[in-house]
Structures are given as C-alpha cells and as structure tokens.
Amino acid sequence: MRRPLRTHSHRAAAAVALACVLTAVSQQGARADPQTLTEVQDKLESLYHQAEVATDKYDAADVKVKAQQSRVASLNSRVRTAEGKLTRLNSYAGAAARAQYRGGGMPAELQFALAGDPEQALNNGVVALQAQQKTQNLVTDLKTTKSVLRRRTDEAAAELKRLRASRRTMATQRTTIERHITEAKALESSLAAKERARLADLEKQRSEQAQAEWERTGILKKIGTEATPAGKKAIAFASRQIGKPYVWGAEGPDSYDCSGLTSQAWLAAGVTIPRTSEMQWAQLKHIPIVDMRPGDLIIYFSDASHVAIYVGRGNIISAPRPGRYVYESPAASMRILGVVRPDA
C-alpha cells in the first residue's frame, strides 16, 4: 500500500503536484496517456485517504469529548447530592444543639444525678450520645466525600478542556484536507468527459483485478455464508442506506461516513459498537478472514482508516469517500487489514 502523507507540508505538496498533473491532462485532452491518468488516480486516492484518516481522528476525539461531558455532569450531580446531605445533617446537628440549650445546657452527668428516674435518664443520655456521634461521623464522612468528588470533578473538567482543544485541532486539520479535496475535485471535473470516463474505467479495472486475485485464493469457498440474526438485521439496515451520500462525520439518517454506517447498522441490530473504524479494529474481536461471515466488518488499510460490512458473495456495503454514495462493491477492492465481529 502507498505510504499515506502525514504532514501539512506533505499534503500541500501533494495538492500542488496533483494540480500540475491534472492541469497537464486537461491541456492534453484526448491525447492524455494511461500512465498520466494512473498518476492522477493515485494522487486523488492519496488525498481522499488522508481526508478519511483525519475524519476518523476527529470522530474519535468527538466521542471522547461526549463521554467526558457525561462524566463531568455525573460528578457534578454527585457533588450536589453530597452538599444536600451535608445541609440536612448540619440542620440536624443544629437542632440537637438547640435542644441541649433548651435543657439548660447541663452536662449529662448532672442531668443523671438530678433526674427523678436515673435509669431512664441514663438511657436517654446513651441514645442522645449515640445519635450525636453518628451524626458527627456522617458529617465528617460527607465532607471527605465532597472533597474527593470536588477534586475529581475539577480533574475531569480539566481533561474535558484538553479534549475539546484536541478536537478543535483535529477539526482544523480536517478543514485543511477538505480544502485540498475540493481543489482536487474541481481539477478533476475540468478533465474532458472522455478522460473522466477513462479515469473511472481505471478505478474499476483496479477494483476488479484486486477482487479476482483475492477470489483465486479460494477464499469464497472457505468463508461463511450465513449471518446471525443480529447480523441479518445489520445487513438489512445497511442495504436500506444504499444510494445515500458519503459525508464526513455523518451517522445518518440521510448521509454517512464509513464507520458511521457500520456503527449505525449494528446499533439497528441491538449491538452498540465503537464509533470509528480505528476503535472498531482496536476493541472488537478479531476474526481470521477464513472464518468471516456476513455481518462481520472488514477493516481496510494499515491505519484502520476505512471499514465496511461484509454482506456475502464476496461483497461489502460501504460509504466509500466524498462525492460517492453508499453502495455494494467487491470486498477486496481495497487493501484488507483484517476482520472484526461485533456480535462475537
């Protein structure tokens, strides 16, 4: 697989190089040779891949921010509960002090000596002392709990601030790549109709060749053909999304990115899985390709930046890239990293 570009300068250089290549092709018109068009396709694929990597990282950062927001809200709620209990206990303690004042503020020993019924006075004193001690213990424990909760809340809030900053950085990177892609698409559209058709044919030929090589290994005779009940529901959901556009960061219902489609498909089947392709690869159970069955997810590229749902017959349903729509295509049209099973 081609090594993805990793820095802003590399991406900018790629965009400039692509502009030069596409401009040359546009100027040559029908005289453009297949090698030049192949170079155009390589540049486009590289830029689209970089965009998908950036989007996956942004989505992952967004998931972390949302989870941290929930954690901070939960901790704040627990702090408020502790404060409420402290208020009530302090009120009880105040009531006990006022009762003692009304009793003349005499020590318990003197009340015992002067009582008409010493045994009853003794019992009352023991009960009062126990209640007072219990209240004091609770107040002490709650103060400690409140202090711990407040510290955790402050730490969680600081982490939330850091995560939001990270998400903003990812958004900035994605915006830069989106601009490069927009430029690339504009230059691509400037090609003559015949050259655009030849470019599409080259992409189709690559896909068919990769699929044919994969099938010649005999893999389709080994992998499973039956999905689980949950897998069938996930496939049915994905099938209903065919024709909807790819949009970065989208989770439906009108558009999807690659992992938005797979996560929502399995959610429709009653199974919650991670949001991004990288997290799906990292957290779901890995399955040997020979043990794959419909409903499993195929992860693509060495950086796990793309994912699709396997639907059987050697095909996948995926949200491919900007400018495309959810569609069914050959499973081996891209470099396979591995397979994961959401309902393992």
N, C-alpha and C positions, 0 to 999 in steps of 0.2 A: 504494500500500500504506500502511496506517496506520503511523505512526512508532512503533516499539517504545518502551516505557517503559524508562528507563535507570538510575534510581537507586532506592535502598531506599525513599526517601520517596515517589517516584512509584508504586512497586509497592504500598506500603502504602495510598496514596490510591486506587489502582485497586481494591484489595481492598475497601476501605470503600465505595467507590461501587458496586461490584458487589453488596455485601451489601444496600445500600439498594434497588437496583433489583430484586434477586431477592426481597427481603422484600416489596416492594410488589406484585410479580407474584404471590407466594404468597398475599398477603392478598386480592388481587382475584380470584384463582381463574379461573373461566371467563370473567370479564369483561376479562381482560388483552388489550390490543390488539396487533396485529402489530408496531407500531413499538417497543413496550416489549420484546417478545421479541427483536427485532432488536438492541436495545441490550444485552440480556442476552448474546446470542450474541457480539457484538463484544467485550464485556468478557472473556468466557471465552476467546475466541481470543487476545486480547492477553496474558492471564495464561499460557496454555499456550505461546504463542510465547516469552515471557520465560523460562519454565522450560526450554524446549528450548535457547535460547541459552546459559543458564547451564550446562546439562548438557554442551553441546558444548565449552565452555571448560574445564570440569572434565576431560572426557575428553582434551582436548589437553594439559592440564597433566599428567595421569597418564601419557600417552605419553612426554612429555619426562622425567619422573622415572624411568621404567623404562629409558629409553635411557641416562640419566646414570648410573644404578646399574650398568649393564653396563660403561660406560666406566670408572668408578671401579674396578670389580672387575678389569678388564683391566689398568689401570695398576698396581694393587697386585700383580697377578701378575707383571708385568714387573719391578717393583722387587724382588720376591722372587727372581726369576731372576738379576738383576744381583748381588744380595747373595750368592747361592750361588756364582756365578762368582768374585766377589771373595774369598770364603773359600777356594776351591780355589787361586787364584793366590797368595794370601798364604801358603798352605801350601807351594806350590812354591818361593816365594821363601825361606821359612824353611828348606826342605830344602837349597837351594843354599848358604845361609849356613852351615848346619851342615857341609856337605861341605867348604866352604872352611876352616872351623875345623879339621876333621879333617886337612886338608892342611897344617896348621901356620900357616895364615893368612899364608903368604908371598906377596908380590906376584908377579904373573905374570911380570915381567921376571927376578926372581931364580930362579923355577922354571925359566924358559927357560935361564938361564946354567948351572944346576946339573944340568940333565936329561942323561941318557945319550944320548937321541935328541932333539936340539934341534928337528929338523923336526917330529917328532911332537908335541913339547911346544908348538910354535908353533900347529900345527893345533888341538890341544886347547884352547889358550888362546883362539883365534879363535872356536871353536864355543861355548865357555863364555860368552865376552863377548857374542856374538850372542844366545844364549839368555837371558842375564841382561837384556840391553837389551830384548828382545822381551817378556819377562815384565813388566818395569817399564813399558813402553809400554801393555801391556794393562791393567795395574793402574790407570794414570793415566786411560786411556780409560773404563774401567768406573766409576771414581769420578766422572768427569764425567757419564757416562750416568745413574748412580744419582742424582746430584744433580738433574739435569734431570727425571728421572722423578718424583722425590720432590716437586719443585716443581709439576709438572703434576698429580700426584695430590692435593696439597693444594688446588690451584686447583679441580680437578674436585669435590672433596669440598665445598668452599665453595659451588660452583654447585649441587650436589645439595641442600644445606641450603636455599638460596634457592628452588629449585624446589619442594621439599616445603612450604615456607611458603606459596608461591603456590597450591599445590594445596589446602592447608588453607583458604585464603581463598576459593577457588572452591567448596569443599565447604560452607562456611558460607553463602555466597550462595545456593547451590542449596537448602540446607535451608530458608532463609527463603522462597524461592519455593515449595518443596514445601508449606510450611505454608499459604501463600495458596491454592494449588491445592486442597488438602484442604478448606479452608473453602469455596471456590467450589463444589466438587463436592457438599459437604454441603448448601449452599444450593440448588444446582440440583436435588438429589434431593427437596427439600422442596416443589417445584412439584407441582401436581396432575398426574395421569397425562396428562390431555388437553393441558396446557401443555407437558409434556416431549415429547409426540408432535409438537406444533406446532413446538417448537424444533428437533427432529430434521428435520422437513419443511423448515424454513427453511434449514438447513445443506445438505440435499440439493438444494434449489432453487438455491442459490448455486453449488454444485458443477456442476450440470447446465448452468446458464446460462453459466458461465465456459468449460466444455468446448465448448458449442455455438458460442460466439463464436470459440474457437480453431479449431474444425473448419471454420467458414465461410471461413476464410482459404485453405482448400485444402491445408493443411499435410500432411494424411494421404496425399495423392496424391504428395507430394514425398519424404517421409522413407522410409528403407529399411525393408524387411520381413524381411530375412534377418540372423540373428545369426551371428557367427563361431562356430567350435566351442567356444571358451572362453566366449563369450557365452551359448551354449545351456546350458552347464554352470552358469553363474552364475544364469541364469533358473530352471533346474530346481531348484537349491538354494533360491532364494527362494520358489518355488512350494510347496516342501515345508514351509516355515515358516508358511504361511497358517494363521491361527487361533491362533497363539501370542501371548501378551500383550506389549504395549509396557512396558518397564521401563527407566528412565533408567540409562545406563551399561552396559547389558547387551549381551553379544556372543554369546548363545546358551549352550547349545543349547536352553534352554527358554523364553527370552524375549530380546527385542532392543530397542534404540533404533534410530533411523533409520539412522545411519551404522554401527552395529554390524551391522545386517542386510546392508547393501551391501558392507562390507569382508569379512564372512564369506562372502558369496555368491561374491565374486571370488576369495577365498582357496581356496574349494572348486574353483574353475576353474583353480587353479595360479598365480594372479596376486596378489601382495601389493600392496595399496594403502593409503594413509594411513587412520588410524582415524576421523577426524572429518570432517563434511561441509565445514567450513571448509578443512581441509587437502586434502581431495579436490578442492575447487574451485581451490585455490592451486597444487597440484602436478601434477594430471593434465592431459592435453592437452584443450584446449577445442575443441569441435566445433560448427559452425553448426547450429541446430535443423533446418534443411532437410536436413542430411546425417546426422541421427540415425538409429541403427539399434537393434534390440532388443539389450539387454545394456548399452547406454550408461547413464550415470547422469544424472538430471535434478536440478539444484541449484535450490533454491527460496529466495525472499525475498532482499532486498538484502544481508543479512548472511550469506548462505550457511548458514543455520541448519538447513536440512532437506534431505534427499536421498532419492531413490527410484530404483529400477531400472526402466528402460523395457522392457516386455515385448511391445510391438507392439499393433496395433489401437487405438492411441490410449490405451493403459492403462499403469499402473505397478503395481508391488508395493512397498508401503512399510510401515514401522512408524509409524503416524501420530502418536499422542500418548497421554498417560496415560489409562487407562480404556478404551483401544481395543486392537485386535488387528491383527496383520499381515494385510493384505488387498489385494485388487486394486481399483483405483479409476481414475477419469479422470485423465489426465496433467496437464490444465490446471486442475484443481480448486483449485490454489494458484498464487500468482504465480511464474512461472518466471524464474529468473535466467540460467540457461544450461545447457549440456550438456557433460559430460566423458566421455572414453573411456579406460577402464582398460587395454585391450589395443591401444592405438594403435601 
